[in-house]
Amino acid sequence: MATAYAMPIAMRAIDQDAAWAAFEARDRSWDGRVIGAVRTTGIYCKPSCPARRPKRENVEFFDSSDEARAAGYRPCLRCKPDEVGRDREAVSKAIRLIEECDETMQLSELAALVGYAPHHFQRLFTRDVGMSPAAYARAFRLKRAASNLTEGKTVTETIYDSGYSAPSRFYDDAKRLGMSPSAWRDGGRGVTIRFAVADTALGRLLVAATDKGICSLNFDDDEARLRRRFPNATILADDGSIAPLVAEALSQIDKPGVHELPIDVRGTAFQEKVWAELRKIPPGETRSYADIAAAIGDPKATRAVGTANGSNPVAVLVPCHRVIRSDGSLGGYAGGLERKRKLLAAEGATWKEQAALDL
């Protein structure tokens, strides 16, 4: 929800020119982040308001609706800026309902539970999350299925424990999102993996490697999670043999650059195509999910690319943090958005939201 601050936007890190550009473009990604108030009418609006734009000199910007009202402005009856917080609360509640429900929830049921008409809520959810409620539910079920398979459950157990009503639905989702059950069940059988945990400027980092290269590199990871990820592998604390790999991986965080460290990651053919494309993105540059989909020759696979991006087992080395949404917003990141911002900033990258972020 919009939050009142003590200072107007002009005194914060947000550039007034960037805020005005967002209003001129009717940029929905700025809704809830800035309020534009028109001195000649006494009305405040959200950036995406469809009303005709006033002259630049007649507009001032505030960080929240509360601040605009305190300055004597009233809300626009056309764009209803005070409802931005309500929309986002509804989307957050819908995500919780989807993740807590054991069965597939119909759009009409989900929309009713959060107090919106189905088609209107479909648009709100897709705008904020980047996919429809149904697509989000499929991705969440499949992620849960991957976890169950990694823990050693059979495919049959996984299908029903993950909320699928029939095997056909599971295999349909797996095909659509690029995952095969066998890829998750191998569990590192016959492989020795050594690991070390190091402190970095972005937090604790676990680095694990086989004799072929780094197989896992994740923030806030630990030995227990590594063992769950590779239940059939021999897991050993590092005896110094992977120290050079660890040192080089840490240097990627402190001094981003082009390093060709050996990695040993295994995924589906689709995932590996995506990960290979991610490694081609130079430091300081970003790509959208759509860009990656086009680069691998499957321009309609934007959502599947997002799923493969989120499944990347080797952070930083396979730079999934360099992938953002087509609208210029950051999207998601397994290590947390704050880390994504700092990694991009350290590389000198720019993105549409950057002016509004306190890095």
RADAQUI-V302663 format. One record per residue. N is the residue number from 1. SS is DSSP state (2 for helix, 1 for strand, 0 for the rest). OMEGA is omega in radians with two decimals (none if undefined). Layout:
BEGIN
N:SS:OMEGA / N:SS:OMEGA
END
This chain:
BEGIN
1:0:3.10 / 2:0:-3.09 / 3:0:3.14 / 4:0:3.07 / 5:0:-3.07 / 6:0:-3.06 / 7:0:3.03 / 8:0:-3.06 / 9:2:-3.11 / 10:2:-3.09 / 11:2:3.13 / 12:0:-3.06 / 13:0:-3.09 / 14:0:3.14 / 15:0:3.13 / 16:2:3.12 / 17:2:3.12 / 18:2:3.11 / 19:2:3.12 / 20:2:3.11 / 21:2:3.11 / 22:2:3.11 / 23:2:3.13 / 24:2:-3.12 / 25:0:-3.05 / 26:0:-3.03 / 27:0:-3.11 / 28:2:-3.11 / 29:2:3.10 / 30:2:3.10 / 31:0:-3.13 / 32:0:-3.13 / 33:0:-3.13 / 34:0:3.11 / 35:1:3.08 / 36:1:-3.10 / 37:1:-3.07 / 38:1:-3.06 / 39:0:-3.05 / 40:0:-3.13 / 41:0:-3.10 / 42:0:-3.08 / 43:1:3.02 / 44:1:-3.05 / 45:1:2.96 / 46:1:-3.05 / 47:0:-3.06 / 48:0:-3.12 / 49:0:-3.09 / 50:0:-3.09 / 51:0:3.12 / 52:0:-3.06 / 53:0:3.08 / 54:0:3.06 / 55:0:-3.07 / 56:2:-3.07 / 57:2:-3.14 / 58:2:-3.06 / 59:1:2.96 / 60:1:-3.03 / 61:1:3.09 / 62:1:-3.12 / 63:0:-3.08 / 64:0:3.06 / 65:2:3.13 / 66:2:-3.12 / 67:2:3.14 / 68:2:3.12 / 69:2:3.13 / 70:2:3.12 / 71:0:3.05 / 72:0:3.13 / 73:0:3.10 / 74:1:-3.06 / 75:1:3.08 / 76:0:-3.14 / 77:0:-3.10 / 78:0:-3.10 / 79:0:3.08 / 80:0:-3.04 / 81:2:-3.12 / 82:2:-3.12 / 83:2:3.14 / 84:2:3.12 / 85:2:3.13 / 86:2:3.12 / 87:2:-3.10 / 88:2:3.06 / 89:2:3.14 / 90:2:3.11 / 91:2:3.12 / 92:2:3.12 / 93:2:3.13 / 94:2:3.11 / 95:2:3.11 / 96:2:-3.13 / 97:2:3.13 / 98:2:-3.06 / 99:2:-3.12 / 100:2:-3.08 / 101:0:3.14 / 102:0:-3.12 / 103:0:3.12 / 104:0:-3.12 / 105:0:3.12 / 106:0:-3.14 / 107:2:-3.11 / 108:2:3.12 / 109:2:-3.13 / 110:2:-3.14 / 111:2:3.13 / 112:2:-3.11 / 113:2:3.12 / 114:2:3.00 / 115:0:3.13 / 116:0:3.00 / 117:0:-3.03 / 118:2:-3.06 / 119:2:3.11 / 120:2:-3.12 / 121:2:3.07 / 122:2:3.13 / 123:2:3.13 / 124:2:-3.08 / 125:2:-3.12 / 126:2:3.13 / 127:2:-3.05 / 128:2:-3.02 / 129:2:-3.12 / 130:0:3.07 / 131:0:-3.12 / 132:0:3.07 / 133:2:-3.13 / 134:2:3.14 / 135:2:3.11 / 136:2:3.13 / 137:2:3.11 / 138:2:-3.12 / 139:2:-3.13 / 140:2:3.11 / 141:2:-3.11 / 142:2:3.07 / 143:2:3.11 / 144:2:3.10 / 145:2:3.12 / 146:2:3.12 / 147:2:3.14 / 148:2:3.13 / 149:2:3.11 / 150:2:-3.13 / 151:0:3.03 / 152:0:3.12 / 153:0:3.08 / 154:0:3.11 / 155:2:-3.13 / 156:2:3.10 / 157:2:-3.11 / 158:2:-3.10 / 159:2:-3.05 / 160:2:3.09 / 161:2:-3.11 / 162:0:3.05 / 163:0:3.10 / 164:0:-3.13 / 165:0:-3.13 / 166:0:3.13 / 167:2:-3.09 / 168:2:3.14 / 169:2:3.11 / 170:2:-3.09 / 171:2:3.07 / 172:2:3.10 / 173:2:-3.12 / 174:2:3.12 / 175:2:-3.08 / 176:2:-3.06 / 177:2:2.99 / 178:0:3.13 / 179:0:3.01 / 180:0:-3.10 / 181:2:-3.09 / 182:2:-3.14 / 183:2:-3.11 / 184:2:-3.02 / 185:2:-3.10 / 186:0:3.00 / 187:0:3.11 / 188:0:-3.09 / 189:0:3.09 / 190:0:-3.08 / 191:0:3.01 / 192:1:-3.13 / 193:1:3.06 / 194:1:-3.07 / 195:1:3.04 / 196:1:3.11 / 197:1:-3.09 / 198:1:3.06 / 199:1:3.10 / 200:1:3.10 / 201:0:-3.13 / 202:0:3.13 / 203:1:-3.10 / 204:1:-3.06 / 205:1:3.05 / 206:1:3.08 / 207:1:3.12 / 208:1:-3.07 / 209:1:2.95 / 210:0:3.09 / 211:0:3.13 / 212:0:-3.12 / 213:0:-3.11 / 214:1:-3.12 / 215:1:3.14 / 216:1:3.09 / 217:1:-3.03 / 218:1:3.05 / 219:1:3.07 / 220:0:3.13 / 221:0:3.10 / 222:0:-3.08 / 223:2:-3.10 / 224:2:3.12 / 225:2:3.12 / 226:2:3.13 / 227:2:3.09 / 228:2:-3.12 / 229:2:-3.13 / 230:0:-3.02 / 231:0:-3.09 / 232:0:-3.14 / 233:0:2.98 / 234:1:-3.06 / 235:1:-3.11 / 236:1:3.01 / 237:1:-3.07 / 238:0:3.07 / 239:0:-3.11 / 240:0:-3.07 / 241:0:3.12 / 242:0:-3.11 / 243:2:3.11 / 244:2:3.11 / 245:2:3.14 / 246:2:-3.13 / 247:2:-3.13 / 248:2:3.11 / 249:2:3.12 / 250:2:3.13 / 251:2:3.09 / 252:2:-3.14 / 253:2:-3.09 / 254:2:-3.11 / 255:0:-3.08 / 256:0:3.11 / 257:0:3.13 / 258:0:3.12 / 259:0:-3.14 / 260:0:3.08 / 261:0:3.09 / 262:0:3.06 / 263:1:3.14 / 264:0:-3.12 / 265:0:-3.11 / 266:0:3.09 / 267:0:3.04 / 268:0:3.11 / 269:2:-3.14 / 270:2:-3.14 / 271:2:-3.08 / 272:2:3.05 / 273:2:3.13 / 274:2:-3.11 / 275:2:3.11 / 276:2:3.13 / 277:2:3.11 / 278:2:-3.10 / 279:0:3.13 / 280:0:-3.10 / 281:0:-3.11 / 282:0:3.03 / 283:0:3.14 / 284:0:3.11 / 285:0:3.08 / 286:0:3.04 / 287:1:3.05 / 288:1:3.07 / 289:2:3.12 / 290:2:3.10 / 291:2:-3.12 / 292:2:3.12 / 293:2:3.13 / 294:2:-3.09 / 295:2:3.14 / 296:0:3.05 / 297:0:-3.13 / 298:0:-3.00 / 299:0:3.13 / 300:0:-3.02 / 301:0:-3.08 / 302:2:-3.13 / 303:2:3.12 / 304:2:3.07 / 305:2:3.11 / 306:2:3.12 / 307:2:3.12 / 308:2:3.11 / 309:2:-3.14 / 310:2:-3.14 / 311:0:-3.12 / 312:0:-3.08 / 313:0:-3.05 / 314:1:-3.12 / 315:0:3.07 / 316:0:-3.14 / 317:0:2.91 / 318:0:-2.85 / 319:0:3.10 / 320:2:3.12 / 321:2:3.13 / 322:2:3.12 / 323:1:-3.13 / 324:1:3.14 / 325:0:-3.13 / 326:0:-3.14 / 327:0:3.10 / 328:0:3.09 / 329:0:-2.98 / 330:0:-3.04 / 331:0:-3.10 / 332:0:3.07 / 333:0:-3.07 / 334:0:-3.14 / 335:0:-3.13 / 336:0:-3.07 / 337:2:3.14 / 338:2:3.09 / 339:2:3.13 / 340:2:3.12 / 341:2:-3.08 / 342:2:3.10 / 343:2:3.14 / 344:2:-3.14 / 345:2:3.13 / 346:2:3.14 / 347:0:-3.12 / 348:0:-3.14 / 349:0:3.04 / 350:0:3.08 / 351:0:-2.94 / 352:2:-3.07 / 353:2:-2.94 / 354:2:-3.10 / 355:2:-3.08 / 356:2:-3.07 / 357:0:3.07 / 358:0:-3.08 / 359:0:none
END
